[in-house]
Amino acid sequence: MRAQSDIRSASRLFALLLVVPLMLVGCGEAPPPPPDAEDPPAEMEPEPADPMEDVIHATTPLSEVNGSGVTGEAMAMHSDDAVVMVIDVEGLPEEGEYAVHIHEGTCAEGGPVAEPLNPIMGLGDGTGTSTTTLEPDAIPEDEPHFIQVHGEGGTPIACGDIEGHGDYEMNG
């Protein structure tokens, strides 16, 4: 008998738990009517500004030099506050650090180092990456520059001319 009583009590409690919330909903205010199709839309919060809106992206392909087989690209993200340079390469001969610089001039003519970049960290699979943050005016826009990756003993292994500093496309 006790088991049947416990079952009935549990059933009543379960029913009560179902009915009470329904009763409480019925006691509240009526839901607002649906908006009329002719009513203007409610004021909406303005969308937050896109932080990448004022960033200019430029990509420079890096070609192999001296038969190295190393290729890649340099991506520059320019904002009012900084230039972030990301260098990605593949075809590196071995793991280790590889020097990379921005030089004055062109790959064909060569030139002195204008700005050293953080070394490329080469991995066992032949790929490597470097990321460097520069001041926004570190590289003058009205002069030719190139990016050069150096191998053992400073030998150039990849190079790319930076095209038209002032002609970058927004978010391109």
N, C-alpha and C positions, 0 to 999 in steps of 0.2 A: 503494500500500500504506500509506503513511504516513497518508493521510486516513482509511482504514478503522481504523487503530490509534487515531487521535485520537478517532474516533466511539465505539469500544469503551471507551476510557478515560473519556470523558465519560459514557457510559451507566452504567458501573460506579460512577462517582462519584455520579451521580444516584440510582442504586439504593441506594447506601450512605447517602446523605443521607435517604432514605425509611425505611430499615430501622433505623438507629441510634436515632432518637427512639422508635420503637416498642419496641425492646429496653429502652431506659432506663425507659419507662413500666412495662414488665413487671417490672422489678427493684424498683420502689417498693413501698410498703405498699398493702395492699388498700384500696379506698375504703370509707368508713364506711357501715354499712347504712342504708337509708332510715329516717327517724324513724317510730316506731310511731304509729298514729293516736290511740292512747290516751295517749301521752306528752304531758306539758304542754309548751307552747311554750317555747323558750329565752328567757332574759332578754333583753329588747330595750332598746336605749338610749332614754332618754326623749327625746321630740321637743323641739327647742329652742323656747323661748318666742317667741311671735309678737310682734315689736316694735310692731305696730299694735294689739295687744290693749288697751292702756291709753290709746288715742287716741280722743277723742270728735270726731265730725265733725258739723258743722252747716252748712247752706246757706241763704243769704238771697237771694231773687230781687231783682234790680234792675230797676225799671221806668223808662220814659222820663219825663223832666220837661221842661216848657216846649216840648213838641212836637219834641224833639231826635231821636227815633227810636233813641236809644241804650238798649239793654237788656243784661242779663247776669245774672251771679250772683256772689256772694261766698261762698267756702268757707272755713270756719274749722276747723282741726285742732288740738284742745286736748290737751295732755299735761301732766304734772306740771311739766315744765321750760319750756314755751313754748306760744304760740299762733301758728300759721302761718296767715296770711290770704292767700288767692289770689283775686284779682279778675279775672274774664274778662268782657269786654264786646264787643258788636258794634254796628255802626251808627255808628261814629265818623265825623265829617265829613271828617277828614284825618289824615295822619301827624303824629306829634308826641307830646309829653308832656301828660298830663291829670292834674291834681291829684285825689287821692282821700283822703278822711278818714273817720274814725269820729267822729260828732257825738253830743252829749248830746241827748236828746229823741226826737222822731219826725219822719218826713218831712213830715207834715202841719203840725206846729207849728214845726219848725226848732230850732236850738240851736247852742251854741258847739262848736268843735272839741275833742274829747276826746283824740284820738290821730291824728296825721298818719300816712299810709301812704305807701309808696314810690309814685311816680307811675306811672300806666298808660302803657305805651309803645304808642302807636297805630301800626298798620301801614297800608300803602296799601290793603289790602282792607277796611278799616273795623273790624278786630278789634284788641283790645289786652289786655294782661295786666300784672298787678302782683303781686309776692309780697313780703310783709313778715313778719318774725318779731318778735313782741311778747313781753314778759314775761307770765307766766301770769295775773297779777292786774292787767294794764294797764287793763282795762275792768271796772268794778264790775258784778257780776251782778244786783244788786237795783235798778238804775236803767235806764230805757229809753235805747236808743242806736240810731242809724241810720248807714248807710254812704251817702256821697254822692260822686258823681263830678262834677267841675267842668270846664266848658269854658272857652272864651276869656273872659277878664276875671273868672273865678271864678263864672260863671253855672252853676247846677246843671243837669246834663244827664241824670243817672240817680240813683235813690235807692231804698233798701230798708231797712225797719225790721228790726232784729235782734230776733227773737222769743225770749222766755224763756231767757235765758242759762243758767239752772240746769236747764233741761228738755231738754238735748241728748240724743239717743239715742246709745248706744255703737255705733261702727262703722256708723252709718247713712248 
